[in-house]
Amino acid sequence: FSGSAMARGKTLSYFAFGVRKGPGAEARLAGVASFGERLMAEDAPVLETIRFKKGVLVASDRHLARFLRYVETFPAAPPPE
């Protein structure tokens, strides 16, 4: 998975799926791609509205908190027009 900033508050998501070569590879690849598409469709409503606030994360959010600290200190430029 990867994403690209399109405009302020908007991103475009990209997925890459892969399976080992061999008998049934095309069917396995189709299954993995279908699973990924369903997963994103289920998560989209949450991902489109989620907002994070400092100080309200819980202990189980520690990995997210670490990522948010990384993002906060990462050099940034405004997205292209």
C-alpha positions in Angstrom: 0.0 0.0 0.0 1.1 3.5 -0.7 -0.6 6.9 -0.9 0.0 10.1 -2.6 -1.2 13.6 -1.5 -3.4 15.1 -4.2 -4.6 18.2 -2.4 -4.9 19.3 1.2 -6.9 16.6 3.0 -7.1 14.4 -0.1 -5.0 11.3 -1.0 -4.9 8.7 -3.7 -4.2 5.1 -2.6 -2.2 2.5 -4.5 -2.0 -1.2 -3.8 0.4 -3.8 -5.0 -0.5 -7.5 -4.6 1.7 -10.4 -5.3 1.8 -14.2 -5.0 4.3 -16.9 -5.8 4.5 -18.2 -9.3 3.0 -21.6 -9.9 -0.2 -23.5 -10.4 -3.2 -21.5 -9.3 -1.2 -18.2 -9.0 -3.8 -16.2 -11.0 -6.6 -17.4 -8.8 -4.6 -16.7 -5.6 -3.8 -13.2 -6.9 -7.4 -12.5 -7.7 -8.4 -13.6 -4.2 -5.8 -11.5 -2.5 -6.8 -8.4 -4.7 -10.4 -9.0 -3.9 -9.7 -9.2 -0.2 -7.7 -6.0 -0.3 -10.4 -4.1 -2.2 -13.1 -5.3 0.3 -10.9 -4.3 3.2 -10.4 -0.8 1.9 -14.1 -0.5 1.1 -14.9 -1.4 4.7 -12.3 1.0 6.2 -13.0 3.9 3.8 -15.7 5.5 5.9 -13.4 5.6 8.9 -10.3 6.6 7.0 -12.2 9.5 5.4 -13.4 11.0 8.6 -10.8 10.1 11.2 -9.1 12.9 13.0 -6.3 12.6 15.6 -5.9 14.8 18.7 -2.8 14.9 20.9 -3.4 13.5 24.3 -6.4 11.3 23.5 -4.5 8.2 22.2 -4.6 5.1 24.4 -1.8 2.6 25.2 -2.8 0.3 22.3 -2.3 3.3 20.0 1.5 3.4 20.7 2.5 2.5 17.2 0.2 5.1 15.8 1.6 7.7 18.3 5.1 6.9 17.2 4.1 7.3 13.5 2.4 10.6 14.3 5.5 11.9 16.1 7.5 10.9 13.0 5.1 12.8 10.7 5.1 15.9 13.0 8.9 16.2 12.7 9.2 15.3 9.0 10.1 18.2 6.7 7.1 19.2 4.6 6.1 21.4 1.7 2.7 22.4 0.5 1.1 19.9 -2.0 1.2 20.8 -5.7 -1.6 22.9 -7.1 
